[in-house]
Amino acid sequence: MNAFPSSPRADRPAAPRRWTRALPWLGGAALIALIVVGLWPKPLPAEVAVVARGPLQVTVSEEGTTRLQHRYTVSSPVAGLLRRIDLKPGAAVVAGETVIATLDTRGADLLDARTRAQAEAQVQAAEAALAQVAAQQVAAAATAALASTEFERIQKLYTSGSASRQEFDTAELRATRAAQDARAADFAHQVAQHQLTQARAVLARGHEDSANDAPFIITSPVGGRLLKVFQESERVVPAGFPLVEVGDPTELEARIEVLSRDAVAIAPGAAVKLHKWGGSEPLRGRVRVVEPAAFTKISSLGVEEQRVYVIVDLLDPPAARTSLGDSYRVEAAIVTWSEPSVLKAPAGAFFQRGTQWQTFVLKGGQAQLREVEVGHGNGLETEVIAGLSEGDRVVVYPGDRMADGVRVTPMTVAAQ
């Protein structure tokens, strides 16, 4: 037996020597770990939107101008000295009462046998035209009353859920058109009555025993406002010389210029919103007619374009657009397609490779490339026909670094 047993303290220096030999290996492993972490690809930040159901409209946006539906140019029925016209544009006129112009004929309107026969024929033609217009006025009023009654009935059914939106829109369109036709018939009746009055006055003054020294008075054919004065100063004018233009500024319509390729998708009755007309809220409108003939126009870039006029009826009452006048600029958004509920996503989430549309879907923090089938789009949102489901999250505006399997950090979630 050893008389001097080994002390535990004699073995202690061995442990530090072993740890010292391991330190370089541990440092190398830590360095490699740091390099791996530094080179490991970081998640890409991306905007993410949720695929959801909702309404979608496709519109054609173009500029246009307003114009009066009915205007009338008052011309001199006979030759004579026109007295100065004191009325200014914007003055209110009453049909058959407001004196538009005064002519001193000084016997120049005396008629010989041939011109008297022509004047008598003009009176007979004016009487026949007035009778025809009167019949059209009665028919238009009856049609407007029937359309208004039908629209009220459909409106009640639509409120209770018994009628579809399409039936409601169709009934509203018929009522609007019928009301416009009735107003047009009233205007035509006033004009025909004025033409008959003028024709009779010309015939009456053509006789030798008539008081030709009295001035020839021209009154307004329709009620409304004086729009233009073509000849304000006193001068000798021939028969048929245009004097002023009158009309009702509350009876406005919009004329929108659209490209011919967009016009083929616009149907009469399409809903229209008029923006930037000067009011705080857009005006509601309805397409009445798409003119069948196009015209050539040079764009601001010097490119020849084929454009078509689209005539829009304003549905809002005149009280909602009191500041809007004739030939005012407006911006129109014409609805060419609309659905109340479709599966949709932001248009920036889709891109095309070849003939196939694709998108990146966020699954488990990674972007997955997926082929989709898209439908209608308005530039902001796009209809999804196949390839996505409601609730899927898609990457909006993916960059060049986005690829299949890349980790993604959502920045925002776009609400649909």
C-alpha positions as a printed Julia matrix, in Angstrom:
416×3 Matrix{Float64}:
    0.0     0.0      0.0
    1.19    3.42    -0.88
    1.97    5.32     2.27
    1.38    8.59     0.54
   -2.03    8.55    -1.28
   -2.52   10.94    -4.18
   -4.26   14.17    -3.37
   -7.31   15.32    -5.43
   -5.61   18.67    -5.96
   -2.93   16.98    -8.04
   -5.46   16.09   -10.76
   -7.08   19.6    -11.13
   -4.66   21.17   -13.66
   -5.55   18.52   -16.29
   -9.11   19.86   -16.85
   -8.12   23.38   -17.87
   -5.65   22.0    -20.35
   -8.45   19.98   -22.06
  -10.8    23.01   -22.29
   -7.97   25.09   -23.65
   -7.4    22.64   -26.45
  -11.18   22.7    -27.31
  -11.52   26.48   -27.48
  -10.27   26.87   -31.1
  -12.77   24.26   -32.29
  -15.62   25.95   -30.44
  -14.64   29.34   -31.9
  -14.5    27.91   -35.4
  -17.94   26.34   -35.0
  -19.37   29.64   -33.75
  -17.82   31.47   -36.69
  -19.29   29.01   -39.16
  -22.69   29.37   -37.48
  -22.52   33.14   -37.78
  -21.59   32.9    -41.46
  -24.48   30.52   -42.13
  -26.92   32.8    -40.31
  -25.62   35.82   -42.21
  -25.9    34.13   -45.58
  -29.29   32.54   -44.88
  -31.92   34.27   -47.06
  -34.15   36.65   -45.15
  -37.93   36.74   -45.63
  -39.04   39.23   -48.28
  -41.43   41.96   -47.1
  -44.53   42.03   -49.31
  -48.01   43.47   -49.34
  -50.6    40.76   -48.98
  -54.31   40.93   -49.85
  -57.16   38.58   -49.06
  -59.25   37.07   -51.86
  -62.89   37.9    -51.06
  -66.32   38.23   -52.58
  -67.9    41.57   -53.35
  -69.33   43.84   -56.07
  -67.3    44.58   -59.17
  -67.88   47.11   -61.94
  -66.02   47.61   -65.2
  -66.2    51.16   -66.51
  -65.04   53.27   -69.44
  -63.77   56.64   -68.21
  -63.68   59.53   -70.68
  -64.23   63.27   -70.81
  -67.19   65.04   -72.33
  -69.32   68.16   -72.21
  -72.86   69.03   -71.29
  -75.32   70.46   -73.78
  -78.93   71.53   -73.88
  -81.31   68.89   -75.1
  -83.4    71.44   -76.94
  -82.29   74.81   -78.26
  -83.92   77.12   -80.74
  -82.34   79.73   -83.03
  -84.67   82.68   -83.58
  -84.29   84.11   -87.09
  -85.76   87.13   -88.78
  -88.87   86.02   -90.74
  -88.74   89.1    -92.98
  -86.16   91.63   -94.11
  -85.95   94.93   -92.28
  -84.06   97.19   -89.92
  -83.25   95.33   -86.72
  -83.43   97.49   -83.63
  -80.77   96.99   -80.97
  -81.31   93.89   -78.85
  -80.94   94.84   -75.18
  -81.32   91.35   -73.77
  -78.13   89.69   -72.55
  -77.25   85.99   -72.41
  -78.76   84.44   -69.3
  -81.9    86.58   -69.33
  -85.11   84.7    -68.55
  -87.62   84.43   -71.42
  -91.26   83.36   -71.46
  -92.75   81.59   -74.45
  -94.91   83.94   -76.52
  -94.42   86.9    -74.14
  -90.8    88.02   -74.01
  -89.92   90.29   -76.93
  -86.72   89.01   -78.5
  -86.3    91.49   -81.35
  -88.09   94.3    -83.14
  -87.93   94.88   -86.93
  -88.83   98.03   -88.86
  -89.87   96.74   -92.29
  -91.06  100.11   -93.77
  -93.26   98.24   -96.25
  -90.5    95.92   -97.41
  -92.57   92.94   -96.36
  -95.37   93.6    -98.84
  -96.1    90.43  -100.81
  -96.81   90.05  -104.48
  -99.04   87.27  -105.81
  -96.29   84.66  -105.9
  -94.84   85.39  -102.46
  -98.36   85.66  -101.0
  -99.12   82.18  -102.26
  -95.91   80.96  -100.68
  -96.82   82.62   -97.4
 -100.26   80.99   -97.45
  -98.64   77.61   -98.08
  -96.29   78.19   -95.17
  -99.23   78.94   -92.9
 -100.97   75.73   -93.97
  -97.76   73.73   -93.45
  -97.31   75.28   -89.99
 -100.91   74.41   -89.09
 -100.4    70.79   -90.18
  -97.11   70.59   -88.28
  -98.77   71.96   -85.16
 -101.57   69.39   -85.38
  -99.04   66.59   -85.79
  -96.94   67.79   -82.88
 -100.04   68.15   -80.7
 -100.94   64.51   -81.33
  -97.37   63.45   -80.51
  -97.51   65.52   -77.35
 -100.63   63.71   -76.14
  -99.14   60.29   -76.95
  -95.85   61.14   -75.23
  -97.64   62.36   -72.11
  -99.67   59.14   -71.93
  -96.55   57.01   -72.38
  -94.73   58.96   -69.69
  -97.61   58.52   -67.25
  -97.73   54.77   -67.89
  -93.97   54.39   -67.52
  -93.99   56.38   -64.28
  -96.75   54.19   -62.84
  -94.9    51.03   -63.84
  -91.68   52.32   -62.3
  -93.43   53.07   -59.01
  -94.83   49.53   -58.95
  -91.44   47.93   -59.71
  -89.81   50.16   -57.11
  -92.13   48.84   -54.42
  -91.52   45.26   -55.52
  -87.76   45.84   -55.53
  -87.89   47.32   -52.01
  -89.75   44.25   -50.77
  -87.35   41.9    -52.57
  -89.88   40.63   -55.14
  -88.17   42.26   -58.15
  -84.59   41.99   -59.35
  -82.15   44.83   -59.79
  -82.29   44.4    -63.55
  -86.07   44.83   -63.57
  -85.71   47.95   -61.42
  -83.07   49.45   -63.72
  -85.11   48.63   -66.82
  -88.23   50.26   -65.4
  -86.25   53.33   -64.35
  -84.76   53.59   -67.83
  -88.2    53.4    -69.47
  -89.58   56.04   -67.12
  -86.63   58.35   -67.77
  -86.88   57.97   -71.53
  -90.62   58.51   -71.5
  -90.24   61.66   -69.41
  -87.57   62.96   -71.79
  -89.8    62.23   -74.78
  -92.69   64.06   -73.12
  -90.54   67.13   -72.47
  -89.27   67.0    -76.04
  -92.86   66.86   -77.28
  -93.76   69.91   -75.18
  -90.79   71.79   -76.6
  -91.72   70.81   -80.15
  -95.29   71.98   -79.56
  -94.08   75.39   -78.39
  -91.81   75.72   -81.41
  -94.57   74.66   -83.83
  -96.97   77.16   -82.25
  -94.38   79.91   -82.61
  -93.72   79.05   -86.25
  -97.44   79.17   -87.0
  -97.75   82.54   -85.28
  -94.83   83.95   -87.26
  -96.16   82.57   -90.55
  -99.57   84.14   -89.94
  -97.95   87.46   -89.03
  -95.92   87.49   -92.24
  -99.04   86.71   -94.28
 -101.1    89.37   -92.51
  -98.47   92.09   -93.02
  -98.12   91.22   -96.7
 -101.41   92.92   -97.65
 -101.38   96.49   -98.87
 -104.06   97.53   -96.41
 -102.12   96.24   -93.42
 -100.3    98.54   -91.02
  -96.82   98.02   -92.4
  -95.47  101.05   -90.56
  -95.88   99.22   -87.25
  -92.75   97.33   -86.14
  -92.6    93.58   -86.53
  -92.39   92.02   -83.05
  -90.56   88.7    -82.56
  -91.25   86.9    -79.29
  -89.52   83.93   -77.69
  -90.73   80.58   -79.06
  -89.98   78.68   -75.82
  -89.53   79.43   -72.15
  -86.13   79.31   -70.52
  -83.03   81.46   -70.91
  -81.39   83.5    -73.61
  -78.25   81.55   -74.57
  -76.59   83.62   -77.29
  -77.12   86.93   -79.08
  -75.81   86.7    -82.64
  -76.6    90.29   -83.62
  -76.79   92.84   -80.84
  -76.35   96.15   -82.66
  -78.87   97.78   -84.98
  -78.51   96.85   -88.65
  -80.47   95.87   -91.75
  -81.0    92.13   -91.82
  -82.36   89.87   -94.59
  -85.08   87.3    -94.12
  -83.77   84.22   -92.33
  -80.93   86.05   -90.55
  -80.2    84.39   -87.14
  -80.74   86.75   -84.23
  -80.58   84.9    -80.9
  -80.55   81.4    -79.44
  -82.87   80.38   -76.6
  -83.35   77.21   -74.59
  -83.97   75.76   -71.14
  -80.63   75.33   -69.29
  -82.17   72.88   -66.82
  -82.77   70.35   -69.59
  -79.2    69.15   -69.92
  -77.59   66.03   -71.3
  -73.95   64.97   -71.55
  -72.09   64.1    -74.73
  -69.11   61.86   -74.0
  -66.33   61.07   -76.47
  -65.19   57.44   -76.24
  -62.87   55.36   -78.38
  -64.65   53.23   -80.95
  -63.18   50.04   -79.45
  -64.77   50.97   -76.1
  -68.05   52.07   -77.64
  -68.87   48.55   -78.83
  -69.13   47.47   -75.17
  -71.5    50.29   -74.2
  -75.22   49.55   -74.42
  -78.17   51.97   -74.15
  -79.37   52.03   -70.57
  -75.91   51.63   -69.03
  -75.39   53.47   -65.74
  -73.09   56.51   -65.76
  -71.41   58.55   -63.04
  -70.36   62.12   -63.89
  -67.38   63.37   -61.87
  -65.47   66.66   -61.62
  -68.38   68.77   -62.8
  -68.03   71.24   -59.92
  -70.21   69.62   -57.28
  -69.24   67.62   -54.21
  -71.11   64.48   -55.29
  -71.09   62.73   -58.69
  -74.19   62.99   -60.86
  -76.15   59.94   -61.92
  -76.79   59.37   -65.6
  -78.05   56.8    -68.07
  -76.86   56.15   -71.62
  -79.59   57.08   -74.08
  -77.86   56.38   -77.37
  -74.48   55.43   -78.77
  -74.16   57.25   -82.08
  -73.58   54.82   -84.98
  -70.97   56.91   -86.8
  -67.46   57.58   -85.54
  -65.22   60.56   -86.28
  -61.46   61.04   -86.43
  -59.75   63.08   -83.75
  -56.07   63.87   -83.21
  -54.98   63.12   -79.65
  -52.61   65.28   -77.61
  -49.81   62.91   -78.66
  -50.56   63.44   -82.34
  -52.22   60.03   -82.83
  -55.33   59.68   -84.96
  -58.18   58.14   -82.97
  -61.63   56.98   -83.98
  -64.1    58.28   -81.45
  -67.83   57.95   -80.93
  -70.31   60.23   -79.15
  -72.28   58.66   -76.3
  -75.34   60.68   -75.25
  -76.17   60.5    -71.54
  -79.38   61.58   -69.82
  -78.98   63.15   -66.37
  -81.11   61.47   -63.71
  -80.57   63.91   -60.85
  -83.09   66.77   -60.63
  -82.04   70.28   -61.72
  -81.97   71.38   -58.07
  -78.97   69.1    -57.5
  -76.96   70.69   -60.34
  -77.93   74.35   -60.38
  -74.37   75.46   -61.17
  -74.03   73.19   -64.21
  -74.56   74.87   -67.55
  -74.29   74.37   -71.27
  -70.95   73.14   -72.71
  -69.45   72.48   -69.25
  -66.71   69.87   -68.96
  -67.43   66.6    -67.14
  -65.68   63.28   -66.62
  -67.87   60.22   -67.1
  -67.49   56.65   -65.88
  -69.75   54.44   -68.03
  -70.51   50.98   -66.64
  -69.97   48.25   -69.24
  -70.19   45.25   -66.87
  -71.35   44.84   -63.31
  -71.98   42.01   -60.84
  -73.1    42.31   -57.2
  -70.98   39.41   -55.92
  -67.86   37.94   -57.53
  -64.63   36.41   -56.25
  -62.02   39.14   -56.68
  -58.53   40.24   -55.73
  -56.37   43.33   -56.4
  -55.28   43.57   -60.01
  -51.64   43.97   -58.91
  -51.59   40.4    -57.59
  -51.77   38.86   -61.09
  -49.12   38.73   -63.79
  -48.94   36.96   -67.13
  -46.27   34.56   -68.35
  -46.92   33.58   -71.9
  -50.66   33.03   -72.15
  -51.12   31.94   -68.53
  -52.03   34.18   -65.63
  -50.25   33.48   -62.35
  -50.05   34.75   -58.77
  -48.17   34.07   -55.55
  -50.24   32.61   -52.72
  -48.96   32.89   -49.13
  -48.94   29.48   -47.41
  -47.06   28.77   -44.19
  -45.0    31.92   -44.52
  -43.85   30.97   -48.03
  -44.9    32.22   -51.48
  -46.35   29.5    -53.68
  -46.63   30.11   -57.42
  -50.09   29.24   -58.67
  -51.79   29.42   -62.07
  -55.16   31.15   -62.12
  -57.94   32.02   -64.51
  -59.12   35.62   -64.39
  -62.2    37.34   -65.76
  -63.29   40.97   -65.84
  -61.17   43.72   -64.35
  -61.36   47.46   -63.86
  -57.69   48.22   -63.28
  -58.03   48.09   -59.5
  -59.67   44.72   -58.95
  -59.88   41.56   -61.05
  -62.44   38.77   -61.1
  -61.08   35.31   -60.19
  -62.71   32.45   -62.07
  -60.48   29.53   -61.05
  -57.27   28.85   -59.12
  -58.07   30.68   -55.88
  -60.56   30.3    -53.07
  -62.19   32.82   -50.79
  -59.85   33.64   -47.92
  -56.6    32.93   -49.79
  -53.85   35.48   -49.28
  -52.03   36.66   -52.38
  -48.93   38.79   -52.8
  -49.66   42.18   -54.37
  -47.07   43.66   -56.76
  -44.42   40.92   -56.37
  -40.91   42.08   -57.24
  -38.18   40.39   -59.26
  -36.88   38.64   -56.13
  -40.2    36.91   -55.48
  -40.1    33.24   -56.48
  -41.78   29.96   -55.65
  -40.85   28.85   -52.1
  -39.45   32.21   -50.96
  -40.25   33.11   -47.38
  -42.45   36.18   -47.09
  -43.09   38.65   -44.3
  -46.5    40.28   -44.77
  -46.32   44.06   -44.53
  -50.01   44.91   -44.75
  -53.23   43.12   -45.42
  -55.32   44.94   -48.04
  -58.99   44.9    -47.13
  -61.38   44.01   -49.93
